[in-house]
Amino acid sequence: MKRSMHERIDAMYSRDRLWALCLLAGLWIAVVIVYLGVRSELHNNGIAFALIISALLIVGYNTASVIAMLRHYANDKRWIYEIDIRHLDQMRKK
């Protein structure tokens, strides 16, 4: 049974959203692992504080940008994904 364009758009958006959130979680995990790995080498509390603040800024800005991207995609998903789906359909016909 052929799915409607709306169902296909929702499926593509859901997959993109899942990937974005998984990659964001991976970034958070990587930053925590790196901090835990270098923590024992930090002999100055000022450097440790600067490292924590900079890591929080990096993951904070990345989290905000992913959330903004997902909101934008949710608002414009028909326009964003319909073009891709039409091109995919054309490529499959060839």
Backbone as CSV, one residue per row, in Angstrom:
resi,resn,N_x,N_y,N_z,CA_x,CA_y,CA_z,C_x,C_y,C_z
1,MET,0.840,-1.181,0.000,0.000,0.000,0.000,0.887,1.246,0.000
2,LYS,0.552,2.168,-0.843,1.341,3.386,-0.988,0.968,4.383,0.111
3,ARG,2.004,4.926,0.755,1.760,5.904,1.811,1.528,7.279,1.213
4,SER,0.767,8.072,1.935,0.501,9.435,1.473,1.745,10.299,1.670
5,MET,1.752,11.425,0.995,2.874,12.361,1.108,3.025,12.826,2.553
6,HIS,1.917,13.085,3.224,1.955,13.543,4.618,2.600,12.485,5.517
7,GLU,2.262,11.227,5.325,2.854,10.151,6.133,4.350,10.030,5.867
8,ARG,4.732,10.164,4.621,6.150,10.070,4.273,6.939,11.243,4.847
9,ILE,6.361,12.432,4.808,7.013,13.611,5.393,7.189,13.413,6.891
10,ASP,6.146,12.946,7.566,6.234,12.709,9.011,7.288,11.662,9.338
11,ALA,7.392,10.620,8.512,8.391,9.574,8.748,9.807,10.125,8.591
12,MET,10.035,10.923,7.545,11.366,11.510,7.346,11.719,12.469,8.474
13,TYR,10.760,13.280,8.887,11.011,14.217,9.984,11.330,13.452,11.270
14,SER,10.590,12.390,11.536,10.826,11.604,12.755,12.225,11.005,12.757
15,ARG,12.659,10.476,11.606,14.013,9.915,11.527,15.071,10.999,11.719
16,ASP,14.884,12.139,11.080,15.849,13.231,11.235,15.899,13.727,12.679
17,ARG,14.739,13.803,13.305,14.680,14.246,14.704,15.406,13.251,15.608
18,LEU,15.174,11.963,15.384,15.847,10.938,16.182,17.362,11.029,16.017
19,TRP,17.833,11.158,14.775,19.270,11.278,14.536,19.854,12.517,15.211
20,ALA,19.160,13.629,15.107,19.660,14.867,15.715,19.777,14.722,17.229
21,LEU,18.764,14.127,17.853,18.796,13.962,19.308,19.848,12.943,19.737
22,CYS,20.030,11.882,18.956,21.069,10.899,19.279,22.464,11.507,19.155
23,LEU,22.685,12.277,18.103,23.988,12.928,17.945,24.233,13.963,19.038
24,LEU,23.187,14.650,19.450,23.315,15.613,20.542,23.658,14.898,21.848
25,ALA,22.991,13.788,22.107,23.312,12.995,23.301,24.750,12.489,23.226
26,GLY,25.188,12.089,22.031,26.569,11.647,21.851,27.564,12.755,22.151
27,LEU,27.236,13.979,21.759,28.104,15.121,22.069,28.217,15.315,23.576
28,TRP,27.081,15.298,24.270,27.102,15.450,25.726,27.947,14.348,26.367
29,ILE,27.759,13.110,25.925,28.518,11.986,26.485,30.005,12.162,26.207
30,ALA,30.355,12.557,24.986,31.765,12.744,24.637,32.410,13.833,25.486
31,VAL,31.709,14.931,25.696,32.262,16.026,26.502,32.472,15.572,27.945
32,VAL,31.524,14.833,28.487,31.672,14.328,29.860,32.843,13.353,29.944
33,ILE,32.973,12.460,28.967,34.071,11.488,28.978,35.420,12.197,28.877
34,VAL,35.514,13.195,28.018,36.775,13.943,27.894,37.095,14.652,29.202
35,TYR,36.095,15.281,29.807,36.349,15.967,31.078,36.825,14.977,32.139
36,LEU,36.153,13.837,32.242,36.561,12.844,33.234,37.961,12.313,32.948
37,GLY,38.333,12.243,31.671,39.658,11.763,31.305,40.770,12.742,31.642
38,VAL,40.499,14.035,31.544,41.556,15.021,31.803,41.490,15.597,33.215
39,ARG,40.463,15.281,33.941,40.263,15.848,35.279,41.449,15.593,36.205
40,SER,42.022,14.406,36.129,43.135,14.085,37.029,44.400,14.876,36.690
41,GLU,44.500,15.400,35.488,45.672,16.172,35.076,45.549,17.660,35.406
42,LEU,44.386,18.078,35.853,44.168,19.492,36.162,44.623,19.765,37.592
43,HIS,45.674,20.542,37.723,46.236,20.817,39.044,45.873,22.211,39.538
44,ASN,45.085,22.925,38.770,44.709,24.282,39.110,43.187,24.384,39.023
45,ASN,42.563,24.827,40.109,41.103,24.942,40.118,40.593,25.953,39.099
46,GLY,41.375,26.971,38.812,40.979,27.963,37.811,40.874,27.351,36.422
47,ILE,41.830,26.494,36.092,41.794,25.825,34.788,40.617,24.857,34.730
48,ALA,40.384,24.137,35.806,39.249,23.205,35.849,37.935,23.958,35.679
49,PHE,37.824,25.099,36.348,36.608,25.908,36.234,36.424,26.411,34.801
50,ALA,37.506,26.894,34.192,37.436,27.378,32.807,37.056,26.252,31.851
51,LEU,37.574,25.066,32.092,37.246,23.914,31.253,35.771,23.552,31.370
52,ILE,35.254,23.555,32.583,33.838,23.233,32.793,32.949,24.279,32.127
53,ILE,33.270,25.548,32.318,32.461,26.620,31.718,32.492,26.536,30.195
54,SER,33.674,26.329,29.626,33.762,26.256,28.163,33.036,25.028,27.619
55,ALA,33.116,23.907,28.324,32.391,22.707,27.894,30.886,22.933,27.959
56,LEU,30.424,23.586,29.019,28.994,23.882,29.134,28.529,24.846,28.045
57,LEU,29.376,25.799,27.695,29.028,26.718,26.603,28.918,25.974,25.273
58,ILE,29.859,25.085,25.021,29.836,24.323,23.765,28.581,23.474,23.669
59,VAL,28.310,22.669,24.696,27.128,21.798,24.617,25.842,22.604,24.744
60,GLY,25.886,23.704,25.466,24.697,24.549,25.586,24.305,25.174,24.260
61,TYR,25.282,25.763,23.559,24.991,26.362,22.251,24.581,25.297,21.234
62,ASN,25.232,24.144,21.269,24.856,23.078,20.342,23.460,22.552,20.635
63,THR,23.122,22.430,21.911,21.780,21.987,22.277,20.739,22.995,21.805
64,ALA,21.010,24.263,22.034,20.075,25.307,21.596,19.915,25.309,20.079
65,SER,21.007,25.109,19.357,20.912,25.129,17.893,20.152,23.920,17.364
66,VAL,20.331,22.759,17.982,19.586,21.571,17.549,18.101,21.741,17.846
67,ILE,17.779,22.280,19.005,16.369,22.516,19.343,15.753,23.517,18.365
68,ALA,16.478,24.579,18.048,15.975,25.564,17.082,15.795,24.932,15.703
69,MET,16.742,24.092,15.304,16.639,23.422,14.013,15.415,22.512,13.969
70,LEU,15.188,21.756,15.040,14.039,20.852,15.073,12.725,21.622,15.047
71,ARG,12.670,22.750,15.727,11.455,23.580,15.678,11.222,24.119,14.269
72,HIS,12.290,24.567,13.640,12.175,25.077,12.272,11.715,23.963,11.331
73,TYR,12.321,22.790,11.460,11.926,21.664,10.613,10.475,21.281,10.864
74,ALA,10.035,21.320,12.116,8.645,20.969,12.429,7.683,21.960,11.787
75,ASN,8.040,23.233,11.802,7.170,24.261,11.217,7.140,24.211,9.693
76,ASP,8.261,23.863,9.074,8.374,23.900,7.614,8.608,22.527,7.001
77,LYS,8.217,21.471,7.709,8.581,20.139,7.224,7.960,19.800,5.878
78,ARG,6.782,20.294,5.591,6.192,20.005,4.278,7.073,20.582,3.174
79,TRP,7.474,21.840,3.318,8.302,22.481,2.303,9.681,21.827,2.222
80,ILE,10.270,21.471,3.368,11.618,20.906,3.408,11.646,19.497,2.826
81,TYR,10.726,18.647,3.243,10.798,17.230,2.897,10.082,16.865,1.602
82,GLU,9.087,17.619,1.200,8.344,17.264,-0.014,9.248,17.290,-1.244
83,ILE,10.133,18.257,-1.313,11.076,18.336,-2.434,11.968,17.098,-2.456
84,ASP,12.496,16.706,-1.295,13.343,15.515,-1.216,12.585,14.266,-1.641
85,ILE,11.365,14.134,-1.180,10.574,12.949,-1.509,10.293,12.893,-3.007
86,ARG,9.970,14.013,-3.602,9.713,14.039,-5.050,10.974,13.665,-5.838
87,HIS,12.124,14.166,-5.414,13.378,13.800,-6.086,13.692,12.323,-5.892
88,LEU,13.467,11.797,-4.701,13.686,10.368,-4.466,12.779,9.526,-5.353
89,ASP,11.531,9.926,-5.483,10.594,9.198,-6.347,11.048,9.233,-7.805
90,GLN,11.540,10.378,-8.256,12.028,10.490,-9.634,13.249,9.609,-9.861
91,MET,14.154,9.554,-8.882,15.347,8.716,-9.018,14.974,7.241,-9.036
92,ARG,13.970,6.847,-8.277,13.542,5.444,-8.253,12.918,5.019,-9.579
93,LYS,12.292,5.954,-10.278,11.658,5.638,-11.559,12.684,5.385,-12.656
94,LYS,13.881,5.939,-12.513,14.916,5.789,-13.552,15.518,4.415,-13.543
